Structures are given as C-alpha cells and as structure tokens.
Amino acid sequence: MLIQIISLLLDVAAGLIGGACLLRLVMQWQRIPFNNPVGRFIFAVSDWLVMPLRRRLPALGRLDTASLAGAWLAKLAQFGVLWLLSSGQGSVLLVLMLSVMGLAQLLISGLSALILLYAVLSWVQPGSMNMALIERLCQPWLAPIRRVVPMVGGVDLSSLVLLLLLQIAGMVLGSVQMGLMH
C-alpha cells in the first residue's frame, strides 16, 4: 500500500510539473502572453526547472526545447523513483521508454481536459477572459477537425470528435505501455 501511495504522489507531482511545462511550451508556441493568472501559475511551477535547462538547450524555432525537456524530466524522475523502489527490476531502457510514453500520456490527458473545459465554457461563459485564452490554446487542435466535420444544427462537434480521438490514442498508448511492461 505504501508503494501505491508513493506512486500516486509521484504521479500528481510529475503531472503538475510536467503539465505546467507542456502548457508553457504550447503557450510559447502560439505566442500567448503570460501576463494572466494561468501564465503566472505556469512560471511559478516550472521556472525552477525550465530556466536552467534553457541555458543548455536552445529553442528550435518556436519550439521551446527546455520546456519539453522539463516535462520529460518530470516523468523520468517519476518512473526512476518507482524503478528504484521496485529494487531496480527491469532495465534503465525500460524506464526511459516508459517516461517518453508517460509524457505522451500526460499530453493526451492534458489536452483532453483542456478540450473538455473549452466545450463547457463555450456554453456557460462564452465571452469570458478565460475562454479567450482556452480558445487560443485549443484552436490549433480543433481547426483541422472543423475543416472535415461540419456543424450539425449550428452545433460545433469538433470538440467531441477530438475527445474521441484522444481517448483512442490514450487506449492505444496504454496498450503499448502494458506490452512493454510485460
């Protein structure tokens, strides 16, 4: 039971830090200003990790490699500690692969939550300041789907389609992850 509690705490910590780093990456990619409560929170959670990495990892165009590396390092630390707690069973390569898959899973989960929040806010607070920020974060993911899926009775179903695709991707990734562990 102690291992499960530690695993939960590590998952929450890695999710918070890694998620903040990924959100920072997306906000910088889309040139969204950080002078809002969400941006200040992201800086508070991720600066201690991203800023030292930025000195070593240059950006690739608009891709903030330091934020991406920070998110991966959070997941690597999570799986590394769990590996050590399990007496080092399995290979270090497995820990590296699981951390990459954990990063992909974090991206899928975070994007799912963001899309769900976008869908709900579009109905209850369509003109709010938070909605404008969330809409800018979601737009690049929804735009390709909107080109293919028509509106039905004036209702945009692109959020639903994207959530479905993200769930399928999460299931496939989970299946691959389970295959690696066995």
N, CA and C atoms as a LAMMPS dump frame, in Angstrom:
ITEM: TIMESTEP
0
ITEM: NUMBER OF ATOMS
546
ITEM: BOX BOUNDS ff ff ff
-5.0000000000000000e+02 5.0000000000000000e+02
-5.0000000000000000e+02 5.0000000000000000e+02
-5.0000000000000000e+02 5.0000000000000000e+02
ITEM: ATOMS id mol type element x y z
1 1 1 N 0.82 -1.187 0
2 1 2 C 0 0 0
3 1 3 C 0.872 1.263 0
4 2 1 N 2.009 1.226 0.676
5 2 2 C 2.898 2.385 0.718
6 2 3 C 3.403 2.735 -0.68
7 3 1 N 3.714 1.711 -1.463
8 3 2 C 4.174 1.95 -2.838
9 3 3 C 3.079 2.616 -3.662
10 4 1 N 1.826 2.218 -3.452
11 4 2 C 0.712 2.83 -4.179
12 4 3 C 0.546 4.295 -3.802
13 5 1 N 0.713 4.604 -2.526
14 5 2 C 0.604 5.994 -2.087
15 5 3 C 1.733 6.821 -2.68
16 6 1 N 2.943 6.288 -2.639
17 6 2 C 4.093 6.992 -3.222
18 6 3 C 3.89 7.17 -4.723
19 7 1 N 3.399 6.13 -5.379
20 7 2 C 3.137 6.203 -6.817
21 7 3 C 2.119 7.291 -7.134
22 8 1 N 1.062 7.379 -6.334
23 8 2 C 0.05 8.418 -6.532
24 8 3 C 0.66 9.81 -6.357
25 9 1 N 1.425 10.001 -5.283
26 9 2 C 2.04 11.307 -5.031
27 9 3 C 3.017 11.684 -6.143
28 10 1 N 3.793 10.71 -6.62
29 10 2 C 4.715 10.974 -7.725
30 10 3 C 3.96 11.326 -9.001
31 11 1 N 2.854 10.63 -9.236
32 11 2 C 2.055 10.9 -10.432
33 11 3 C 1.474 12.309 -10.393
34 12 1 N 0.992 12.724 -9.228
35 12 2 C 0.437 14.075 -9.091
36 12 3 C 1.537 15.122 -9.279
37 13 1 N 2.681 14.918 -8.623
38 13 2 C 3.781 15.888 -8.731
39 13 3 C 4.304 15.972 -10.163
40 14 1 N 4.55 14.814 -10.79
41 14 2 C 5.047 14.811 -12.172
42 14 3 C 4.002 15.375 -13.122
43 15 1 N 2.725 15.11 -12.856
44 15 2 C 1.657 15.651 -13.695
45 15 3 C 1.568 17.162 -13.592
46 16 1 N 1.706 17.686 -12.377
47 16 2 C 1.638 19.133 -12.178
48 16 3 C 2.834 19.832 -12.831
49 17 1 N 4.024 19.351 -12.549
50 17 2 C 5.227 19.984 -13.096
51 17 3 C 5.315 19.761 -14.602
52 18 1 N 5.128 18.515 -15.034
53 18 2 C 5.191 18.217 -16.467
54 18 3 C 4.093 18.911 -17.246
55 19 1 N 2.888 18.952 -16.669
56 19 2 C 1.778 19.637 -17.327
57 19 3 C 2.033 21.127 -17.461
58 20 1 N 2.61 21.73 -16.419
59 20 2 C 2.949 23.163 -16.482
60 20 3 C 3.994 23.406 -17.571
61 21 1 N 4.968 22.513 -17.66
62 21 2 C 5.995 22.664 -18.707
63 21 3 C 5.385 22.522 -20.102
64 22 1 N 4.473 21.557 -20.272
65 22 2 C 3.825 21.385 -21.577
66 22 3 C 2.927 22.564 -21.921
67 23 1 N 2.21 23.078 -20.932
68 23 2 C 1.366 24.245 -21.176
69 23 3 C 2.224 25.456 -21.528
70 24 1 N 3.358 25.582 -20.866
71 24 2 C 4.308 26.654 -21.175
72 24 3 C 4.798 26.52 -22.616
73 25 1 N 5.098 25.297 -23.026
74 25 2 C 5.54 25.027 -24.392
75 25 3 C 4.48 25.452 -25.402
76 26 1 N 3.231 25.07 -25.157
77 26 2 C 2.146 25.391 -26.094
78 26 3 C 1.879 26.89 -26.124
79 27 1 N 1.887 27.516 -24.954
80 27 2 C 1.628 28.963 -24.91
81 27 3 C 2.728 29.733 -25.635
82 28 1 N 3.971 29.295 -25.501
83 28 2 C 5.055 29.963 -26.214
84 28 3 C 4.983 29.673 -27.708
85 29 1 N 4.61 28.451 -28.063
86 29 2 C 4.479 28.069 -29.472
87 29 3 C 3.454 28.964 -30.163
88 30 1 N 2.361 29.251 -29.468
89 30 2 C 1.286 30.052 -30.046
90 30 3 C 1.406 31.538 -29.703
91 31 1 N 2.495 31.901 -29.059
92 31 2 C 2.76 33.296 -28.681
93 31 3 C 1.618 33.896 -27.859
94 32 1 N 1.167 33.138 -26.878
95 32 2 C 0.139 33.607 -25.965
96 32 3 C 0.847 34.292 -24.803
97 33 1 N 0.479 35.51 -24.473
98 33 2 C 1.164 36.214 -23.37
99 33 3 C 0.928 35.528 -22.027
100 34 1 N 1.909 35.653 -21.155
101 34 2 C 1.85 35.025 -19.838
102 34 3 C 1.395 36.004 -18.755
103 35 1 N 0.918 37.178 -19.134
104 35 2 C 0.506 38.181 -18.146
105 35 3 C -0.943 37.97 -17.711
106 36 1 N -1.254 36.739 -17.334
107 36 2 C -2.574 36.379 -16.831
108 36 3 C -2.372 35.392 -15.682
109 37 1 N -3.393 35.091 -14.923
110 37 2 C -3.214 34.187 -13.784
111 37 3 C -2.657 32.812 -14.172
112 38 1 N -3.082 32.282 -15.302
113 38 2 C -2.588 30.975 -15.742
114 38 3 C -1.093 31.062 -16.053
115 39 1 N -0.686 32.107 -16.761
116 39 2 C 0.728 32.279 -17.102
117 39 3 C 1.6 32.443 -15.871
118 40 1 N 1.127 33.206 -14.908
119 40 2 C 1.902 33.382 -13.671
120 40 3 C 2.016 32.067 -12.909
121 41 1 N 0.956 31.275 -12.898
122 41 2 C 0.998 29.975 -12.243
123 41 3 C 2.005 29.057 -12.935
124 42 1 N 1.989 29.063 -14.263
125 42 2 C 2.919 28.215 -15.019
126 42 3 C 4.362 28.593 -14.704
127 43 1 N 4.651 29.886 -14.68
128 43 2 C 6.003 30.332 -14.331
129 43 3 C 6.376 29.887 -12.924
130 44 1 N 5.459 30.038 -11.976
131 44 2 C 5.755 29.678 -10.588
132 44 3 C 6.063 28.19 -10.443
133 45 1 N 5.37 27.357 -11.205
134 45 2 C 5.553 25.907 -11.094
135 45 3 C 6.754 25.408 -11.881
136 46 1 N 7.078 26.055 -12.994
137 46 2 C 8.075 25.469 -13.901
138 46 3 C 9.39 26.232 -14.04
139 47 1 N 9.468 27.472 -13.589
140 47 2 C 10.697 28.255 -13.79
141 47 3 C 11.937 27.591 -13.21
142 48 1 N 11.824 27.004 -12.027
143 48 2 C 12.983 26.399 -11.377
144 48 3 C 13.592 25.275 -12.217
145 49 1 N 12.79 24.652 -13.075
146 49 2 C 13.264 23.561 -13.912
147 49 3 C 13.616 24.029 -15.32
148 50 1 N 12.777 24.867 -15.888
149 50 2 C 12.951 25.27 -17.289
150 50 3 C 14.109 26.257 -17.474
151 51 1 N 14.246 27.209 -16.568
152 51 2 C 15.266 28.246 -16.76
153 51 3 C 16.696 27.684 -16.804
154 52 1 N 17.09 26.774 -15.907
155 52 2 C 18.434 26.188 -16.045
156 52 3 C 18.593 25.367 -17.329
157 53 1 N 17.533 24.682 -17.743
158 53 2 C 17.594 23.901 -18.981
159 53 3 C 17.739 24.804 -20.2
160 54 1 N 17.119 25.971 -20.138
161 54 2 C 17.157 26.903 -21.264
162 54 3 C 18.593 27.362 -21.56
163 55 1 N 19.438 27.417 -20.524
164 55 2 C 20.838 27.807 -20.733
165 55 3 C 21.591 26.759 -21.54
166 56 1 N 21.127 25.516 -21.479
167 56 2 C 21.807 24.417 -22.172
168 56 3 C 21.115 23.98 -23.469
169 57 1 N 19.811 24.165 -23.521
170 57 2 C 19.033 23.701 -24.677
171 57 3 C 18.442 24.886 -25.431
172 58 1 N 18.976 25.184 -26.589
173 58 2 C 18.413 26.309 -27.352
174 58 3 C 17.063 25.93 -27.961
175 59 1 N 16.249 26.924 -28.171
176 59 2 C 14.955 26.707 -28.823
177 59 3 C 15.19 26.336 -30.284
178 60 1 N 14.313 25.527 -30.816
179 60 2 C 14.343 25.178 -32.236
180 60 3 C 13.198 25.917 -32.909
181 61 1 N 13.499 27.097 -33.42
182 61 2 C 12.446 27.949 -33.975
183 61 3 C 11.54 28.395 -32.848
184 62 1 N 10.246 28.083 -32.966
185 62 2 C 9.288 28.432 -31.913
186 62 3 C 9.124 27.315 -30.885
187 63 1 N 9.834 26.213 -31.061
188 63 2 C 9.737 25.083 -30.14
189 63 3 C 10.677 25.297 -28.957
190 64 1 N 10.108 25.447 -27.786
191 64 2 C 10.869 25.639 -26.557
192 64 3 C 11.331 24.274 -26.054
193 65 1 N 12.528 23.871 -26.456
194 65 2 C 13.04 22.553 -26.094
195 65 3 C 13.25 22.415 -24.592
196 66 1 N 13.535 23.511 -23.902
197 66 2 C 13.737 23.448 -22.451
198 66 3 C 12.441 23.055 -21.738
199 67 1 N 11.313 23.587 -22.172
200 67 2 C 10.028 23.223 -21.564
201 67 3 C 9.681 21.768 -21.849
202 68 1 N 9.952 21.319 -23.074
203 68 2 C 9.705 19.926 -23.426
204 68 3 C 10.599 19.001 -22.607
205 69 1 N 11.877 19.355 -22.495
206 69 2 C 12.806 18.56 -21.698
207 69 3 C 12.401 18.56 -20.226
208 70 1 N 11.92 19.685 -19.731
209 70 2 C 11.464 19.753 -18.343
210 70 3 C 10.304 18.818 -18.083
211 71 1 N 9.352 18.774 -19.001
212 71 2 C 8.207 17.874 -18.86
213 71 3 C 8.674 16.418 -18.873
214 72 1 N 9.597 16.098 -19.779
215 72 2 C 10.109 14.73 -19.852
216 72 3 C 10.899 14.369 -18.594
217 73 1 N 11.691 15.302 -18.094
218 73 2 C 12.461 15.029 -16.877
219 73 3 C 11.548 14.779 -15.677
220 74 1 N 10.416 15.464 -15.619
221 74 2 C 9.461 15.221 -14.532
222 74 3 C 8.942 13.791 -14.597
223 75 1 N 8.597 13.334 -15.797
224 75 2 C 8.121 11.957 -15.948
225 75 3 C 9.264 10.958 -15.731
226 76 1 N 10.461 11.293 -16.174
227 76 2 C 11.614 10.414 -15.961
228 76 3 C 11.888 10.257 -14.466
229 77 1 N 11.814 11.351 -13.716
230 77 2 C 12.023 11.279 -12.268
231 77 3 C 10.955 10.393 -11.629
232 78 1 N 9.712 10.529 -12.068
233 78 2 C 8.626 9.709 -11.531
234 78 3 C 8.917 8.221 -11.745
235 79 1 N 9.201 7.839 -12.989
236 79 2 C 9.433 6.432 -13.277
237 79 3 C 10.761 5.943 -12.695
238 80 1 N 11.745 6.835 -12.602
239 80 2 C 13.021 6.465 -11.998
240 80 3 C 12.881 6.131 -10.526
241 81 1 N 12.132 6.936 -9.79
242 81 2 C 11.911 6.665 -8.366
243 81 3 C 11.121 5.364 -8.194
244 82 1 N 10.106 5.168 -9.02
245 82 2 C 9.339 3.921 -8.927
246 82 3 C 10.218 2.72 -9.252
247 83 1 N 11.115 2.871 -10.199
248 83 2 C 12.048 1.796 -10.553
249 83 3 C 12.968 1.48 -9.374
250 84 1 N 13.482 2.515 -8.733
251 84 2 C 14.344 2.309 -7.572
252 84 3 C 13.588 1.648 -6.418
253 85 1 N 12.333 2.053 -6.232
254 85 2 C 11.525 1.459 -5.164
255 85 3 C 11.199 -0.001 -5.437
256 86 1 N 11.203 -0.38 -6.696
257 86 2 C 10.944 -1.785 -7.045
258 86 3 C 12.236 -2.581 -7.117
259 87 1 N 13.258 -2.108 -6.424
260 87 2 C 14.574 -2.775 -6.332
261 87 3 C 15.299 -2.828 -7.67
262 88 1 N 15.028 -1.888 -8.532
263 88 2 C 15.736 -1.811 -9.807
264 88 3 C 15.41 -2.942 -10.754
265 89 1 N 14.218 -3.507 -10.623
266 89 2 C 13.817 -4.588 -11.53
267 89 3 C 13.52 -3.992 -12.904
268 90 1 N 13.947 -4.677 -13.937
269 90 2 C 13.778 -4.163 -15.291
270 90 3 C 15 -3.342 -15.676
271 91 1 N 15.007 -2.878 -16.897
272 91 2 C 16.178 -2.159 -17.397
273 91 3 C 15.982 -0.646 -17.341
274 92 1 N 17.095 0.046 -17.394
275 92 2 C 17.06 1.506 -17.448
276 92 3 C 16.405 1.943 -18.755
277 93 1 N 16.62 1.185 -19.825
278 93 2 C 15.993 1.495 -21.112
279 93 3 C 14.468 1.467 -20.991
280 94 1 N 13.946 0.52 -20.214
281 94 2 C 12.506 0.455 -19.992
282 94 3 C 12.013 1.713 -19.286
283 95 1 N 12.768 2.191 -18.301
284 95 2 C 12.398 3.417 -17.581
285 95 3 C 12.377 4.595 -18.549
286 96 1 N 13.368 4.671 -19.438
287 96 2 C 13.413 5.752 -20.431
288 96 3 C 12.21 5.688 -21.372
289 97 1 N 11.886 4.489 -21.837
290 97 2 C 10.749 4.335 -22.746
291 97 3 C 9.43 4.651 -22.045
292 98 1 N 9.293 4.201 -20.794
293 98 2 C 8.071 4.489 -20.045
294 98 3 C 7.932 5.982 -19.775
295 99 1 N 9.043 6.679 -19.57
296 99 2 C 8.961 8.124 -19.327
297 99 3 C 8.517 8.868 -20.588
298 100 1 N 8.96 8.419 -21.741
299 100 2 C 8.516 9.039 -23.001
300 100 3 C 7.026 8.776 -23.211
301 101 1 N 6.615 7.54 -22.934
302 101 2 C 5.191 7.222 -23.073
303 101 3 C 4.368 7.959 -22.02
304 102 1 N 4.915 8.113 -20.827
305 102 2 C 4.231 8.875 -19.788
306 102 3 C 4.052 10.326 -20.198
307 103 1 N 5.057 10.871 -20.881
308 103 2 C 4.961 12.242 -21.389
309 103 3 C 3.848 12.343 -22.435
310 104 1 N 3.785 11.36 -23.33
311 104 2 C 2.718 11.35 -24.341
312 104 3 C 1.35 11.214 -23.669
313 105 1 N 1.271 10.367 -22.642
314 105 2 C 0.01 10.195 -21.912
315 105 3 C -0.386 11.489 -21.202
316 106 1 N 0.598 12.197 -20.656
317 106 2 C 0.339 13.478 -19.997
318 106 3 C -0.189 14.499 -21.008
319 107 1 N 0.376 14.509 -22.195
320 107 2 C -0.098 15.402 -23.248
321 107 3 C -1.54 15.07 -23.627
322 108 1 N -1.838 13.795 -23.779
323 108 2 C -3.195 13.375 -24.14
324 108 3 C -4.181 13.748 -23.033
325 109 1 N -3.816 13.471 -21.789
326 109 2 C -4.708 13.793 -20.663
327 109 3 C -4.913 15.297 -20.522
328 110 1 N -3.823 16.045 -20.628
329 110 2 C -3.923 17.497 -20.5
330 110 3 C -4.749 18.116 -21.608
331 111 1 N -4.537 17.646 -22.822
332 111 2 C -5.309 18.163 -23.95
333 111 3 C -6.782 17.777 -23.823
334 112 1 N -7.053 16.575 -23.338
335 112 2 C -8.447 16.153 -23.127
336 112 3 C -9.132 17.064 -22.118
337 113 1 N -8.452 17.354 -21.019
338 113 2 C -9.021 18.234 -20.001
339 113 3 C -9.248 19.64 -20.558
340 114 1 N -8.296 20.119 -21.339
341 114 2 C -8.409 21.45 -21.931
342 114 3 C -9.577 21.532 -22.91
343 115 1 N -9.747 20.518 -23.734
344 115 2 C -10.843 20.487 -24.705
345 115 3 C -12.193 20.378 -23.985
346 116 1 N -12.24 19.576 -22.938
347 116 2 C -13.469 19.453 -22.163
348 116 3 C -13.824 20.783 -21.499
349 117 1 N -12.826 21.445 -20.927
350 117 2 C -13.041 22.758 -20.321
351 117 3 C -13.511 23.766 -21.367
352 118 1 N -12.901 23.717 -22.546
353 118 2 C -13.304 24.602 -23.645
354 118 3 C -14.767 24.38 -24.017
355 119 1 N -15.156 23.113 -24.137
356 119 2 C -16.535 22.794 -24.531
357 119 3 C -17.529 23.3 -23.483
358 120 1 N -17.223 23.092 -22.216
359 120 2 C -18.131 23.526 -21.149
360 120 3 C -18.204 25.048 -21.094
361 121 1 N -17.039 25.712 -21.118
362 121 2 C -17.033 27.177 -21.044
363 121 3 C -17.685 27.824 -22.259
364 122 1 N -17.613 27.171 -23.407
365 122 2 C -18.242 27.746 -24.597
366 122 3 C -19.756 27.82 -24.437
367 123 1 N -20.311 27.009 -23.547
368 123 2 C -21.745 27.039 -23.296
369 123 3 C -22.103 27.961 -22.135
370 124 1 N -21.266 27.978 -21.072
371 124 2 C -21.662 28.708 -19.869
372 124 3 C -21.024 30.091 -19.74
373 125 1 N -19.827 30.292 -20.285
374 125 2 C -19.155 31.598 -20.213
375 125 3 C -18.443 31.9 -21.526
376 126 1 N -19.19 32.027 -22.609
377 126 2 C -18.54 32.177 -23.915
378 126 3 C -17.725 33.459 -24.087
379 127 1 N -18.014 34.508 -23.361
380 127 2 C -17.301 35.767 -23.558
381 127 3 C -16.267 36.084 -22.495
382 128 1 N -15.96 35.146 -21.623
383 128 2 C -15.051 35.438 -20.509
384 128 3 C -13.591 35.533 -20.97
385 129 1 N -12.768 36.177 -20.151
386 129 2 C -11.35 36.313 -20.452
387 129 3 C -10.676 34.933 -20.47
388 130 1 N -11.083 34.063 -19.549
389 130 2 C -10.515 32.715 -19.514
390 130 3 C -10.863 31.937 -20.772
391 131 1 N -12.045 32.165 -21.289
392 131 2 C -12.471 31.476 -22.503
393 131 3 C -11.602 31.871 -23.687
394 132 1 N -11.234 33.128 -23.755
395 132 2 C -10.383 33.587 -24.86
396 132 3 C -9.029 32.875 -24.822
397 133 1 N -8.46 32.728 -23.647
398 133 2 C -7.18 32.035 -23.5
399 133 3 C -7.31 30.565 -23.87
400 134 1 N -8.329 29.921 -23.355
401 134 2 C -8.529 28.494 -23.63
402 134 3 C -8.819 28.263 -25.107
403 135 1 N -9.562 29.178 -25.707
404 135 2 C -9.863 29.046 -27.131
405 135 3 C -8.587 29.13 -27.976
406 136 1 N -7.685 30.033 -27.607
407 136 2 C -6.415 30.136 -28.343
408 136 3 C -5.566 28.882 -28.175
409 137 1 N -5.639 28.257 -27
410 137 2 C -4.889 27.021 -26.771
411 137 3 C -5.48 25.848 -27.557
412 138 1 N -6.784 25.834 -27.703
413 138 2 C -7.469 24.713 -28.364
414 138 3 C -7.537 24.85 -29.883
415 139 1 N -7.5 26.063 -30.375
416 139 2 C -7.713 26.326 -31.801
417 139 3 C -6.845 25.466 -32.733
418 140 1 N -5.529 25.358 -32.501
419 140 2 C -4.727 24.558 -33.436
420 140 3 C -5.11 23.087 -33.481
421 141 1 N -5.681 22.583 -32.401
422 141 2 C -6.066 21.173 -32.361
423 141 3 C -7.452 20.962 -32.98
424 142 1 N -8.309 21.969 -32.868
425 142 2 C -9.679 21.842 -33.364
426 142 3 C -9.816 22.245 -34.834
427 143 1 N -8.971 23.143 -35.303
428 143 2 C -9.102 23.671 -36.672
429 143 3 C -9.083 22.574 -37.741
430 144 1 N -8.152 21.616 -37.695
431 144 2 C -8.176 20.574 -38.74
432 144 3 C -9.456 19.74 -38.723
433 145 1 N -9.993 19.512 -37.533
434 145 2 C -11.225 18.726 -37.426
435 145 3 C -12.404 19.53 -37.946
436 146 1 N -12.413 20.828 -37.676
437 146 2 C -13.51 21.686 -38.154
438 146 3 C -13.556 21.738 -39.678
439 147 1 N -12.416 21.549 -40.328
440 147 2 C -12.405 21.538 -41.801
441 147 3 C -13.072 20.29 -42.364
442 148 1 N -13.108 19.218 -41.548
443 148 2 C -13.648 17.944 -42.018
444 148 3 C -15.062 17.695 -41.489
445 149 1 N -15.302 18.018 -40.228
446 149 2 C -16.596 17.737 -39.594
447 149 3 C -17.475 18.981 -39.679
448 150 1 N -18.609 18.872 -40.374
449 150 2 C -19.489 20.044 -40.493
450 150 3 C -20.242 20.301 -39.188
451 151 1 N -20.715 21.528 -39.028
452 151 2 C -21.57 21.855 -37.889
453 151 3 C -22.919 21.169 -38.102
454 152 1 N -23.491 20.675 -37.038
455 152 2 C -24.775 19.983 -37.114
456 152 3 C -25.802 20.817 -36.354
457 153 1 N -26.732 21.397 -37.067
458 153 2 C -27.763 22.223 -36.432
459 153 3 C -27.174 23.406 -35.69
460 154 1 N -26.093 23.967 -36.192
461 154 2 C -25.444 25.107 -35.545
462 154 3 C -24.565 24.737 -34.37
463 155 1 N -24.347 23.432 -34.14
464 155 2 C -23.513 22.969 -33.029
465 155 3 C -22.197 22.44 -33.579
466 156 1 N -21.101 22.926 -33.008
467 156 2 C -19.76 22.51 -33.406
468 156 3 C -19.407 21.213 -32.689
469 157 1 N -19.25 20.143 -33.441
470 157 2 C -18.944 18.832 -32.866
471 157 3 C -17.447 18.521 -32.853
472 158 1 N -16.62 19.484 -33.248
473 158 2 C -15.183 19.22 -33.328
474 158 3 C -14.577 18.845 -31.973
475 159 1 N -15.072 19.437 -30.887
476 159 2 C -14.57 19.086 -29.555
477 159 3 C -14.856 17.629 -29.229
478 160 1 N -16.053 17.182 -29.547
479 160 2 C -16.428 15.795 -29.299
480 160 3 C -15.562 14.836 -30.115
481 161 1 N -15.345 15.17 -31.375
482 161 2 C -14.529 14.318 -32.246
483 161 3 C -13.098 14.266 -31.722
484 162 1 N -12.54 15.405 -31.337
485 162 2 C -11.177 15.425 -30.812
486 162 3 C -11.07 14.633 -29.512
487 163 1 N -12.049 14.775 -28.625
488 163 2 C -12.038 13.992 -27.388
489 163 3 C -12.069 12.493 -27.681
490 164 1 N -12.846 12.106 -28.651
491 164 2 C -12.911 10.697 -29.047
492 164 3 C -11.561 10.223 -29.577
493 165 1 N -10.939 11.023 -30.449
494 165 2 C -9.622 10.672 -30.986
495 165 3 C -8.564 10.595 -29.888
496 166 1 N -8.631 11.511 -28.937
497 166 2 C -7.677 11.495 -27.824
498 166 3 C -7.879 10.264 -26.944
499 167 1 N -9.124 9.865 -26.726
500 167 2 C -9.387 8.663 -25.941
501 167 3 C -8.84 7.425 -26.646
502 168 1 N -9.017 7.355 -27.957
503 168 2 C -8.488 6.227 -28.726
504 168 3 C -6.963 6.219 -28.648
505 169 1 N -6.343 7.39 -28.808
506 169 2 C -4.879 7.475 -28.715
507 169 3 C -4.402 7.054 -27.334
508 170 1 N -5.113 7.452 -26.292
509 170 2 C -4.759 7.055 -24.935
510 170 3 C -4.874 5.557 -24.73
511 171 1 N -5.896 4.949 -25.305
512 171 2 C -6.065 3.496 -25.2
513 171 3 C -4.945 2.758 -25.915
514 172 1 N -4.59 3.214 -27.111
515 172 2 C -3.508 2.588 -27.869
516 172 3 C -2.182 2.733 -27.113
517 173 1 N -1.921 3.922 -26.618
518 173 2 C -0.691 4.174 -25.869
519 173 3 C -0.643 3.322 -24.603
520 174 1 N -1.759 3.215 -23.889
521 174 2 C -1.812 2.376 -22.701
522 174 3 C -1.565 0.91 -23.009
523 175 1 N -2.081 0.475 -24.136
524 175 2 C -1.872 -0.924 -24.549
525 175 3 C -0.4 -1.183 -24.874
526 176 1 N 0.222 -0.249 -25.566
527 176 2 C 1.65 -0.38 -25.882
528 176 3 C 2.473 -0.352 -24.592
529 177 1 N 2.114 0.538 -23.68
530 177 2 C 2.809 0.647 -22.407
531 177 3 C 2.699 -0.662 -21.614
532 178 1 N 1.516 -1.247 -21.577
533 178 2 C 1.339 -2.517 -20.878
534 178 3 C 2.139 -3.625 -21.543
535 179 1 N 2.208 -3.599 -22.867
536 179 2 C 3.005 -4.594 -23.573
537 179 3 C 4.492 -4.491 -23.242
538 180 1 N 4.969 -3.283 -23.073
539 180 2 C 6.372 -3.086 -22.701
540 180 3 C 6.666 -3.612 -21.298
541 181 1 N 5.703 -3.442 -20.405
542 181 2 C 5.939 -3.818 -19.017
543 181 3 C 5.837 -5.32 -18.802
544 182 1 N 5.262 -6.039 -19.741
545 182 2 C 5.138 -7.495 -19.585
546 182 3 C 6.054 -8.181 -20.491
